[in-house]
């Protein structure tokens, strides 16, 4: 019986050692699981923050695209007005050029008539 008792005590000690080792391993695994849960929570929070930043950036891009479209429209209108003013300016320059040619012609005609008048006055003075 003593021998059996010692054998069972030894087996109980071995089982207790195994139990203690398993409990320690369970504690380590629980700590690892807790750490993984914390990392997962942080990762999810980071993911949510990145999602919010992405939504904000997309909103800003859409706003900038809208403004860009407005600016392009305004620029198109200004280009059209500029073309209209350029056409008017070209027409006025053409008219100014014609008026300048007419002025030159009239000045020549005036010089010719003045010469004729001077000739006539000279002839009259001689007579």
C-alpha positions in Angstrom: 0.0 0.0 0.0 2.9 2.3 0.8 4.4 1.7 -2.6 1.0 2.3 -4.3 0.5 5.4 -2.2 3.9 6.7 -3.2 3.2 5.8 -6.8 -0.2 7.7 -6.7 1.4 10.7 -4.9 4.1 10.8 -7.6 1.4 10.5 -10.3 -0.6 13.3 -8.5 2.5 15.5 -8.5 3.1 14.8 -12.2 -0.5 15.6 -12.9 -0.3 18.8 -10.8 2.9 19.8 -12.7 1.1 19.2 -16.0 -1.9 21.1 -14.7 0.2 24.0 -13.6 2.1 24.0 -16.9 -1.2 23.9 -18.8 -2.6 26.7 -16.6 0.5 28.8 -17.3 0.2 28.1 -21.0 -3.5 29.1 -20.8 -2.6 32.4 -19.1 0.0 33.1 -21.8 -2.6 32.3 -24.5 -5.2 34.5 -22.8 -2.6 37.3 -22.7 -1.8 36.7 -26.4 -5.5 36.7 -27.2 -6.0 39.9 -25.3 -3.0 41.5 -27.0 -4.4 40.4 -30.4 -7.8 41.8 -29.6 -6.2 45.2 -28.6 -4.2 45.2 -31.9 -7.4 44.3 -33.8 -9.3 47.2 -32.1 -6.4 49.6 -32.9 -6.4 48.4 -36.5 -10.1 48.8 -36.8 -9.9 52.3 -35.3 -7.1 53.1 -37.8 -9.2 51.7 -40.6 -12.2 53.8 -39.6 -10.0 56.9 -39.4 -8.6 56.2 -42.8 -12.1 55.6 -44.2 -13.2 59.0 -42.7 -10.1 60.7 -44.2 -10.8 59.0 -47.5 -14.5 60.2 -47.5 -13.3 63.7 -46.6 -10.7 63.7 -49.4 -13.3 62.4 -51.9 -15.6 65.3 -50.9 -12.8 67.8 -51.3 -11.9 66.3 -54.8 -15.6 66.5 -55.8 -15.7 70.1 -54.6 -12.5 71.0 -56.5 -13.9 69.3 -59.6 -17.0 71.3 -59.4 -15.0 74.5 -59.0 -12.8 73.5 -61.9 -15.9 72.9 -64.1 -17.2 76.4 -63.1 -13.8 78.0 -63.8 -13.7 76.2 -67.2 -17.2 77.5 -68.0 -16.2 81.0 -67.0 -13.0 80.8 -69.0 -15.0 79.6 -72.0 -17.3 82.6 -71.7 -14.4 85.0 -71.3 -12.7 83.5 -74.3 -15.9 84.0 -76.3 -16.1 87.7 -75.1 -12.5 88.2 -75.9 -13.0 86.8 -79.4 -16.0 89.2 -79.9 -13.9 92.1 -78.7 -11.0 91.0 -80.9 -13.4 90.9 -83.9 -14.7 94.4 -83.1 -11.1 95.6 -82.7 -10.1 94.1 -86.0 -13.1 95.8 -87.7 -12.3 99.1 -86.1 -8.6 98.8 -87.2 -9.8 98.0 -90.7 -12.1 101.1 -90.7 -9.3 103.2 -89.3 -7.0 102.0 -92.0 -9.7 102.9 -94.7 -10.2 106.3 -93.1 -6.4 106.8 -93.1 -6.3 106.0 -96.8 -9.2 108.3 -97.4 -7.4 111.0 -95.4 -4.3 110.6 -97.6 -6.4 110.8 -100.7 -8.2 113.9 -99.5 -4.9 115.5 -98.5 -3.5 114.9 -102.0 -6.7 116.2 -103.5 -6.4 119.3 -101.2 -2.8 119.8 -102.2 -3.7 119.5 -105.9 -6.6 122.0 -105.5 -4.3 124.4 -103.5 -1.8 124.1 -106.3 -4.5 124.9 -108.8 -5.7 127.7 -106.7 -2.2 129.1 -106.4 -1.8 128.8 -110.1 -5.0 130.5 -110.7 -4.2 133.3 -108.3 -0.8 133.7 -109.9 -2.4 133.9 -113.3 -4.9 136.4 -112.0 -2.2 138.5 -110.4 -0.3 138.5 -113.7 -3.4 139.6 -115.6 
